[in-house]
Amino acid sequence: MTHFYTEDLAYIHDVGFSELAENAASFLLNTLQQPGKNNGLIVNLGCGSGILDQKLYAAGYQVLGIDISADLIVIARQRVPEATFKVESLFTVKIPACIAVTAIGECLNYLFDENNKKTERLKLFQRVYDALSSGGLFLFDIAEPGRVVGGESYRNFKQTEDWAVLVYGEENQQQKRLTRWITTFRKVGELYRRDQEVHQLQLLERTEIIAELNKIGFHVQVLESYGQLQFSPGHIGLLAKKLDKLPS
């Protein structure tokens, strides 16, 4: 299996790119302010370093976090030792009965998970629906075609005192695929350690995803933001609510 979000990128992602998870947590907690949803288990698929999990646990919820990166899970366990975390693919994990499921940060797009296929995505959606209590919520975001603004490629750079990260991204419009070449530099002692990861994302059409969720029995709302955090072009949130099925 390809290595991704290994030690240095996991650290940099945790300390430098927490805004999306923090705002998603606040949005979810506000949305859960309804009778019967003020406690219970929340399953966080692609939990990363546990930023969202920490906020949910602090608000009184039980948390189960799932991520395929062992290095991210190490950080998550340190951050929220009271929560439960597993190193596993979100496309194969068993989902216990819960009140909400989350998948924040384009988790459903990443192709470094060899289980990420349409057939497995449909099975995942069904497992989420079956696990949720009546009125339960499935909150996630996806990258769509057009994720790269103004052309087919972009470059980003961010630097602090002890690390730097350079990202070159390229979108293949025919294949609906985004590739990110991520180079990291992290200070270790007096020197900087260099590493590189290549992430590929299958860009997903919102109409297709919404249709898949509707067919199972979800009511889906498209989100342009998590609270005050507006999504970039080609990046949207989806809030799917489990509807009670009428007796036949």
Phi and psi in degrees as GROMACS dihedral restraints (atoms count N, CA, C in turn):
[ dihedral_restraints ]
;  ai    aj    ak    al  type     phi  dphi    fc
    3     4     5     6     1   -64.5    20    10
    4     5     6     7     1   142.1    20    10
    6     7     8     9     1   -83.6    20    10
    7     8     9    10     1   139.7    20    10
    9    10    11    12     1  -156.5    20    10
   10    11    12    13     1   152.3    20    10
   12    13    14    15     1    44.8    20    10
   13    14    15    16     1    50.8    20    10
   15    16    17    18     1   -78.8    20    10
   16    17    18    19     1  -175.5    20    10
   18    19    20    21     1   -46.9    20    10
   19    20    21    22     1   -52.0    20    10
   21    22    23    24     1   -71.9    20    10
   22    23    24    25     1   -45.3    20    10
   24    25    26    27     1   -66.9    20    10
   25    26    27    28     1   -35.3    20    10
   27    28    29    30     1   -59.7    20    10
   28    29    30    31     1   -45.2    20    10
   30    31    32    33     1   -62.7    20    10
   31    32    33    34     1   -47.7    20    10
   33    34    35    36     1   -64.4    20    10
   34    35    36    37     1   -42.2    20    10
   36    37    38    39     1   -61.9    20    10
   37    38    39    40     1   -37.9    20    10
   39    40    41    42     1   -67.5    20    10
   40    41    42    43     1   -49.8    20    10
   42    43    44    45     1   -84.3    20    10
   43    44    45    46     1   -21.2    20    10
   45    46    47    48     1  -114.7    20    10
   46    47    48    49     1   -10.1    20    10
   48    49    50    51     1  -139.4    20    10
   49    50    51    52     1    55.7    20    10
   51    52    53    54     1   -98.1    20    10
   52    53    54    55     1    -6.2    20    10
   54    55    56    57     1   -60.8    20    10
   55    56    57    58     1   -41.5    20    10
   57    58    59    60     1   -63.8    20    10
   58    59    60    61     1   -47.8    20    10
   60    61    62    63     1   -65.2    20    10
   61    62    63    64     1   -39.6    20    10
   63    64    65    66     1   -63.5    20    10
   64    65    66    67     1   -44.2    20    10
   66    67    68    69     1   -72.2    20    10
   67    68    69    70     1   -34.0    20    10
   69    70    71    72     1   -64.0    20    10
   70    71    72    73     1   -39.0    20    10
   72    73    74    75     1   -62.8    20    10
   73    74    75    76     1   -46.4    20    10
   75    76    77    78     1   -62.4    20    10
   76    77    78    79     1   -42.2    20    10
   78    79    80    81     1   -61.7    20    10
   79    80    81    82     1   -45.9    20    10
   81    82    83    84     1   -64.7    20    10
   82    83    84    85     1   -44.0    20    10
   84    85    86    87     1   -61.9    20    10
   85    86    87    88     1   -39.0    20    10
   87    88    89    90     1   -66.0    20    10
   88    89    90    91     1   -39.1    20    10
   90    91    92    93     1   -69.2    20    10
   91    92    93    94     1   -29.4    20    10
   93    94    95    96     1   -81.6    20    10
   94    95    96    97     1     0.3    20    10
   96    97    98    99     1   -74.6    20    10
   97    98    99   100     1    75.3    20    10
   99   100   101   102     1  -151.7    20    10
  100   101   102   103     1   156.9    20    10
  102   103   104   105     1   -55.6    20    10
  103   104   105   106     1   135.0    20    10
  105   106   107   108     1    83.5    20    10
  106   107   108   109     1    -3.6    20    10
  108   109   110   111     1  -119.3    20    10
  109   110   111   112     1    13.8    20    10
  111   112   113   114     1   -91.6    20    10
  112   113   114   115     1     5.9    20    10
  114   115   116   117     1  -160.2    20    10
  115   116   117   118     1   171.7    20    10
  117   118   119   120     1   122.7    20    10
  118   119   120   121     1  -174.6    20    10
  120   121   122   123     1   -92.9    20    10
  121   122   123   124     1   135.1    20    10
  123   124   125   126     1  -118.8    20    10
  124   125   126   127     1   128.9    20    10
  126   127   128   129     1  -101.6    20    10
  127   128   129   130     1   122.3    20    10
  129   130   131   132     1  -108.3    20    10
  130   131   132   133     1   104.4    20    10
  132   133   134   135     1   -85.3    20    10
  133   134   135   136     1   131.5    20    10
  135   136   137   138     1    67.6    20    10
  136   137   138   139     1    49.9    20    10
  138   139   140   141     1   -71.2    20    10
  139   140   141   142     1   -15.6    20    10
  141   142   143   144     1    62.0    20    10
  142   143   144   145     1  -134.1    20    10
  144   145   146   147     1   -91.2    20    10
  145   146   147   148     1    12.6    20    10
  147   148   149   150     1    85.5    20    10
  148   149   150   151     1    17.8    20    10
  150   151   152   153     1   -66.1    20    10
  151   152   153   154     1   -48.7    20    10
  153   154   155   156     1   -65.0    20    10
  154   155   156   157     1   -41.2    20    10
  156   157   158   159     1   -59.9    20    10
  157   158   159   160     1   -39.7    20    10
  159   160   161   162     1   -61.8    20    10
  160   161   162   163     1   -43.2    20    10
  162   163   164   165     1   -69.0    20    10
  163   164   165   166     1   -37.6    20    10
  165   166   167   168     1   -67.8    20    10
  166   167   168   169     1   -42.5    20    10
  168   169   170   171     1   -64.0    20    10
  169   170   171   172     1   -41.6    20    10
  171   172   173   174     1   -63.0    20    10
  172   173   174   175     1   -26.4    20    10
  174   175   176   177     1   -86.4    20    10
  175   176   177   178     1     0.6    20    10
  177   178   179   180     1   102.8    20    10
  178   179   180   181     1     8.7    20    10
  180   181   182   183     1   -95.6    20    10
  181   182   183   184     1   152.0    20    10
  183   184   185   186     1   -80.5    20    10
  184   185   186   187     1   148.2    20    10
  186   187   188   189     1  -134.0    20    10
  187   188   189   190     1   134.2    20    10
  189   190   191   192     1  -122.0    20    10
  190   191   192   193     1   117.4    20    10
  192   193   194   195     1  -108.6    20    10
  193   194   195   196     1   135.9    20    10
  195   196   197   198     1  -124.7    20    10
  196   197   198   199     1   129.7    20    10
  198   199   200   201     1  -151.6    20    10
  199   200   201   202     1   147.7    20    10
  201   202   203   204     1   -84.6    20    10
  202   203   204   205     1   -10.4    20    10
  204   205   206   207     1   -93.1    20    10
  205   206   207   208     1   114.3    20    10
  207   208   209   210     1   -64.4    20    10
  208   209   210   211     1   -33.6    20    10
  210   211   212   213     1   -70.6    20    10
  211   212   213   214     1   -36.0    20    10
  213   214   215   216     1   -66.8    20    10
  214   215   216   217     1   -39.4    20    10
  216   217   218   219     1   -64.8    20    10
  217   218   219   220     1   -34.5    20    10
  219   220   221   222     1   -57.7    20    10
  220   221   222   223     1   -45.5    20    10
  222   223   224   225     1   -66.5    20    10
  223   224   225   226     1   -41.9    20    10
  225   226   227   228     1   -60.8    20    10
  226   227   228   229     1   -42.3    20    10
  228   229   230   231     1   -66.3    20    10
  229   230   231   232     1   -33.7    20    10
  231   232   233   234     1   -70.1    20    10
  232   233   234   235     1   -36.7    20    10
  234   235   236   237     1   -73.3    20    10
  235   236   237   238     1   -42.2    20    10
  237   238   239   240     1  -131.1    20    10
  238   239   240   241     1    76.2    20    10
  240   241   242   243     1   -64.1    20    10
  241   242   243   244     1   -19.6    20    10
  243   244   245   246     1   -79.7    20    10
  244   245   246   247     1   -17.8    20    10
  246   247   248   249     1   -85.5    20    10
  247   248   249   250     1   169.6    20    10
  249   250   251   252     1  -107.7    20    10
  250   251   252   253     1   130.7    20    10
  252   253   254   255     1  -129.6    20    10
  253   254   255   256     1   143.8    20    10
  255   256   257   258     1  -132.1    20    10
  256   257   258   259     1   140.8    20    10
  258   259   260   261     1   -90.1    20    10
  259   260   261   262     1   105.3    20    10
  261   262   263   264     1  -165.1    20    10
  262   263   264   265     1   158.8    20    10
  264   265   266   267     1   -71.3    20    10
  265   266   267   268     1   136.0    20    10
  267   268   269   270     1   -67.2    20    10
  268   269   270   271     1   -18.2    20    10
  270   271   272   273     1   -83.8    20    10
  271   272   273   274     1   -10.3    20    10
  273   274   275   276     1  -121.8    20    10
  274   275   276   277     1   -14.0    20    10
  276   277   278   279     1   -67.0    20    10
  277   278   279   280     1   143.6    20    10
  279   280   281   282     1   -78.2    20    10
  280   281   282   283     1   134.4    20    10
  282   283   284   285     1  -107.1    20    10
  283   284   285   286     1   116.6    20    10
  285   286   287   288     1   -75.9    20    10
  286   287   288   289     1   168.2    20    10
  288   289   290   291     1   -56.1    20    10
  289   290   291   292     1   133.5    20    10
  291   292   293   294     1  -156.7    20    10
  292   293   294   295     1   171.8    20    10
  294   295   296   297     1  -100.1    20    10
  295   296   297   298     1   -17.8    20    10
  297   298   299   300     1  -157.0    20    10
  298   299   300   301     1   151.5    20    10
  300   301   302   303     1  -130.5    20    10
  301   302   303   304     1   137.6    20    10
  303   304   305   306     1  -125.3    20    10
  304   305   306   307     1   156.0    20    10
  306   307   308   309     1  -151.8    20    10
  307   308   309   310     1    87.0    20    10
  309   310   311   312     1  -101.0    20    10
  310   311   312   313     1   133.9    20    10
  312   313   314   315     1    99.0    20    10
  313   314   315   316     1    41.7    20    10
  315   316   317   318     1    61.8    20    10
  316   317   318   319     1    28.6    20    10
  318   319   320   321     1   -58.0    20    10
  319   320   321   322     1   -36.3    20    10
  321   322   323   324     1   -74.7    20    10
  322   323   324   325     1    -8.2    20    10
  324   325   326   327     1   -91.4    20    10
  325   326   327   328     1   -25.7    20    10
  327   328   329   330     1   -68.6    20    10
  328   329   330   331     1   126.5    20    10
  330   331   332   333     1   -93.4    20    10
  331   332   333   334     1    -4.0    20    10
  333   334   335   336     1   -69.6    20    10
  334   335   336   337     1   -14.5    20    10
  336   337   338   339     1   -84.5    20    10
  337   338   339   340     1   109.0    20    10
  339   340   341   342     1   -64.3    20    10
  340   341   342   343     1   -13.0    20    10
  342   343   344   345     1   -85.4    20    10
  343   344   345   346     1    -2.9    20    10
  345   346   347   348     1   -79.6    20    10
  346   347   348   349     1    90.2    20    10
  348   349   350   351     1  -133.7    20    10
  349   350   351   352     1   158.7    20    10
  351   352   353   354     1   -57.7    20    10
  352   353   354   355     1   -42.0    20    10
  354   355   356   357     1   -60.2    20    10
  355   356   357   358     1   -39.6    20    10
  357   358   359   360     1   -74.5    20    10
  358   359   360   361     1   -32.1    20    10
  360   361   362   363     1   -64.0    20    10
  361   362   363   364     1   -42.0    20    10
  363   364   365   366     1   -64.2    20    10
  364   365   366   367     1   -39.1    20    10
  366   367   368   369     1   -65.0    20    10
  367   368   369   370     1   -39.7    20    10
  369   370   371   372     1   -60.8    20    10
  370   371   372   373     1   -47.9    20    10
  372   373   374   375     1   -57.8    20    10
  373   374   375   376     1   -39.7    20    10
  375   376   377   378     1   -67.8    20    10
  376   377   378   379     1   -40.8    20    10
  378   379   380   381     1   -64.2    20    10
  379   380   381   382     1   -39.0    20    10
  381   382   383   384     1   -62.1    20    10
  382   383   384   385     1   -47.5    20    10
  384   385   386   387     1   -59.3    20    10
  385   386   387   388     1   -45.8    20    10
  387   388   389   390     1   -64.8    20    10
  388   389   390   391     1   -33.4    20    10
  390   391   392   393     1   -78.1    20    10
  391   392   393   394     1   -28.0    20    10
  393   394   395   396     1   -73.3    20    10
  394   395   396   397     1   143.5    20    10
  396   397   398   399     1   -73.0    20    10
  397   398   399   400     1   168.8    20    10
  399   400   401   402     1   -57.1    20    10
  400   401   402   403     1   128.4    20    10
  402   403   404   405     1    79.5    20    10
  403   404   405   406     1     6.7    20    10
  405   406   407   408     1   -64.6    20    10
  406   407   408   409     1   157.8    20    10
  408   409   410   411     1  -115.6    20    10
  409   410   411   412     1   142.7    20    10
  411   412   413   414     1  -123.2    20    10
  412   413   414   415     1   107.6    20    10
  414   415   416   417     1  -111.3    20    10
  415   416   417   418     1   124.2    20    10
  417   418   419   420     1  -157.4    20    10
  418   419   420   421     1   169.9    20    10
  420   421   422   423     1  -133.0    20    10
  421   422   423   424     1   155.5    20    10
  423   424   425   426     1  -135.4    20    10
  424   425   426   427     1   155.7    20    10
  426   427   428   429     1   -93.6    20    10
  427   428   429   430     1   132.7    20    10
  429   430   431   432     1  -109.0    20    10
  430   431   432   433     1   166.6    20    10
  432   433   434   435     1   -54.7    20    10
  433   434   435   436     1   140.3    20    10
  435   436   437   438     1    92.5    20    10
  436   437   438   439     1    14.5    20    10
  438   439   440   441     1   -64.6    20    10
  439   440   441   442     1   -31.2    20    10
  441   442   443   444     1   -90.5    20    10
  442   443   444   445     1   119.1    20    10
  444   445   446   447     1   -85.8    20    10
  445   446   447   448     1   134.1    20    10
  447   448   449   450     1    76.1    20    10
  448   449   450   451     1    21.4    20    10
  450   451   452   453     1   151.1    20    10
  451   452   453   454     1  -159.9    20    10
  453   454   455   456     1  -104.0    20    10
  454   455   456   457     1    -4.4    20    10
  456   457   458   459     1  -149.1    20    10
  457   458   459   460     1   163.7    20    10
  459   460   461   462     1  -155.6    20    10
  460   461   462   463     1   164.0    20    10
  462   463   464   465     1  -133.3    20    10
  463   464   465   466     1   136.9    20    10
  465   466   467   468     1  -130.0    20    10
  466   467   468   469     1   152.7    20    10
  468   469   470   471     1  -147.9    20    10
  469   470   471   472     1   134.9    20    10
  471   472   473   474     1  -140.6    20    10
  472   473   474   475     1   136.8    20    10
  474   475   476   477     1  -138.4    20    10
  475   476   477   478     1   140.3    20    10
  477   478   479   480     1  -130.3    20    10
  478   479   480   481     1  -168.6    20    10
  480   481   482   483     1   -67.4    20    10
  481   482   483   484     1   -32.7    20    10
  483   484   485   486     1  -119.9    20    10
  484   485   486   487     1     5.9    20    10
  486   487   488   489     1  -158.8    20    10
  487   488   489   490     1   160.7    20    10
  489   490   491   492     1  -146.4    20    10
  490   491   492   493     1   150.2    20    10
  492   493   494   495     1  -138.4    20    10
  493   494   495   496     1   134.9    20    10
  495   496   497   498     1  -120.5    20    10
  496   497   498   499     1   131.1    20    10
  498   499   500   501     1  -125.6    20    10
  499   500   501   502     1   127.0    20    10
  501   502   503   504     1  -115.1    20    10
  502   503   504   505     1   123.1    20    10
  504   505   506   507     1  -118.0    20    10
  505   506   507   508     1   145.4    20    10
  507   508   509   510     1  -141.5    20    10
  508   509   510   511     1   129.3    20    10
  510   511   512   513     1  -107.0    20    10
  511   512   513   514     1   125.7    20    10
  513   514   515   516     1   -94.8    20    10
  514   515   516   517     1   106.8    20    10
  516   517   518   519     1   -70.8    20    10
  517   518   519   520     1   -31.2    20    10
  519   520   521   522     1   -68.5    20    10
  520   521   522   523     1   -45.0    20    10
  522   523   524   525     1   -85.9    20    10
  523   524   525   526     1    -6.2    20    10
  525   526   527   528     1    52.3    20    10
  526   527   528   529     1    52.5    20    10
  528   529   530   531     1  -133.2    20    10
  529   530   531   532     1   136.1    20    10
  531   532   533   534     1  -113.8    20    10
  532   533   534   535     1   128.3    20    10
  534   535   536   537     1  -114.0    20    10
  535   536   537   538     1   131.2    20    10
  537   538   539   540     1  -118.1    20    10
  538   539   540   541     1   123.0    20    10
  540   541   542   543     1   -96.9    20    10
  541   542   543   544     1   115.6    20    10
  543   544   545   546     1  -115.3    20    10
  544   545   546   547     1   115.5    20    10
  546   547   548   549     1  -108.5    20    10
  547   548   549   550     1   127.1    20    10
  549   550   551   552     1  -117.3    20    10
  550   551   552   553     1   147.6    20    10
  552   553   554   555     1  -129.5    20    10
  553   554   555   556     1   122.5    20    10
  555   556   557   558     1  -128.7    20    10
  556   557   558   559     1   132.1    20    10
  558   559   560   561     1   -73.7    20    10
  559   560   561   562     1   125.6    20    10
  561   562   563   564     1  -128.3    20    10
  562   563   564   565     1   105.3    20    10
  564   565   566   567     1    70.1    20    10
  565   566   567   568     1  -124.7    20    10
  567   568   569   570     1   -96.8    20    10
  568   569   570   571     1    -6.9    20    10
  570   571   572   573     1  -112.5    20    10
  571   572   573   574     1   167.3    20    10
  573   574   575   576     1  -109.9    20    10
  574   575   576   577     1   133.8    20    10
  576   577   578   579     1   -96.5    20    10
  577   578   579   580     1   130.7    20    10
  579   580   581   582     1  -104.2    20    10
  580   581   582   583     1   140.3    20    10
  582   583   584   585     1  -146.8    20    10
  583   584   585   586     1   161.4    20    10
  585   586   587   588     1  -142.3    20    10
  586   587   588   589     1   140.2    20    10
  588   589   590   591     1  -130.1    20    10
  589   590   591   592     1   149.0    20    10
  591   592   593   594     1  -117.7    20    10
  592   593   594   595     1   119.6    20    10
  594   595   596   597     1  -111.9    20    10
  595   596   597   598     1   130.1    20    10
  597   598   599   600     1  -112.4    20    10
  598   599   600   601     1   136.1    20    10
  600   601   602   603     1  -123.0    20    10
  601   602   603   604     1   131.6    20    10
  603   604   605   606     1   -84.4    20    10
  604   605   606   607     1   117.3    20    10
  606   607   608   609     1   -77.0    20    10
  607   608   609   610     1   132.3    20    10
  609   610   611   612     1  -110.9    20    10
  610   611   612   613     1   140.2    20    10
  612   613   614   615     1   -83.4    20    10
  613   614   615   616     1   129.3    20    10
  615   616   617   618     1   -60.9    20    10
  616   617   618   619     1   -36.6    20    10
  618   619   620   621     1   -62.4    20    10
  619   620   621   622     1   -38.8    20    10
  621   622   623   624     1   -67.9    20    10
  622   623   624   625     1   -44.9    20    10
  624   625   626   627     1   -64.9    20    10
  625   626   627   628     1   -42.7    20    10
  627   628   629   630     1   -63.9    20    10
  628   629   630   631     1   -41.6    20    10
  630   631   632   633     1   -62.2    20    10
  631   632   633   634     1   -40.7    20    10
  633   634   635   636     1   -63.0    20    10
  634   635   636   637     1   -42.3    20    10
  636   637   638   639     1   -69.4    20    10
  637   638   639   640     1   -41.6    20    10
  639   640   641   642     1   -61.2    20    10
  640   641   642   643     1   -39.5    20    10
  642   643   644   645     1   -62.6    20    10
  643   644   645   646     1   -33.8    20    10
  645   646   647   648     1   -75.0    20    10
  646   647   648   649     1   -31.3    20    10
  648   649   650   651     1   131.1    20    10
  649   650   651   652     1    10.3    20    10
  651   652   653   654     1   -85.4    20    10
  652   653   654   655     1   147.8    20    10
  654   655   656   657     1   -99.9    20    10
  655   656   657   658     1   127.2    20    10
  657   658   659   660     1  -115.1    20    10
  658   659   660   661     1   133.1    20    10
  660   661   662   663     1  -115.9    20    10
  661   662   663   664     1   130.1    20    10
  663   664   665   666     1   -84.3    20    10
  664   665   666   667     1   133.1    20    10
  666   667   668   669     1  -109.5    20    10
  667   668   669   670     1   134.8    20    10
  669   670   671   672     1   -96.2    20    10
  670   671   672   673     1    -3.7    20    10
  672   673   674   675     1  -161.5    20    10
  673   674   675   676     1   160.8    20    10
  675   676   677   678     1  -102.0    20    10
  676   677   678   679     1    95.8    20    10
  678   679   680   681     1    63.8    20    10
  679   680   681   682     1  -122.2    20    10
  681   682   683   684     1   -82.2    20    10
  682   683   684   685     1   -10.9    20    10
  684   685   686   687     1   -89.6    20    10
  685   686   687   688     1   106.1    20    10
  687   688   689   690     1   -75.9    20    10
  688   689   690   691     1   140.1    20    10
  690   691   692   693     1   -73.9    20    10
  691   692   693   694     1   149.1    20    10
  693   694   695   696     1   -72.8    20    10
  694   695   696   697     1   162.4    20    10
  696   697   698   699     1   -55.7    20    10
  697   698   699   700     1   139.9    20    10
  699   700   701   702     1    78.6    20    10
  700   701   702   703     1    11.0    20    10
  702   703   704   705     1  -134.9    20    10
  703   704   705   706     1   119.8    20    10
  705   706   707   708     1  -133.6    20    10
  706   707   708   709     1   157.6    20    10
  708   709   710   711     1  -105.4    20    10
  709   710   711   712     1   154.2    20    10
  711   712   713   714     1  -132.7    20    10
  712   713   714   715     1   131.3    20    10
  714   715   716   717     1  -115.8    20    10
  715   716   717   718     1   107.9    20    10
  717   718   719   720     1  -105.5    20    10
  718   719   720   721     1   129.3    20    10
  720   721   722   723     1  -113.0    20    10
  721   722   723   724     1   132.6    20    10
  723   724   725   726     1   -73.4    20    10
  724   725   726   727     1   121.2    20    10
  726   727   728   729     1   -93.7    20    10
  727   728   729   730     1   146.6    20    10
  729   730   731   732     1   -69.1    20    10
  730   731   732   733     1   130.1    20    10
  732   733   734   735     1   -80.6    20    10
  733   734   735   736     1   133.0    20    10
  735   736   737   738     1   -71.8    20    10
  736   737   738   739     1   143.9    20    10
  738   739   740   741     1   -63.7    20    10
  739   740   741   742     1   140.0    20    10
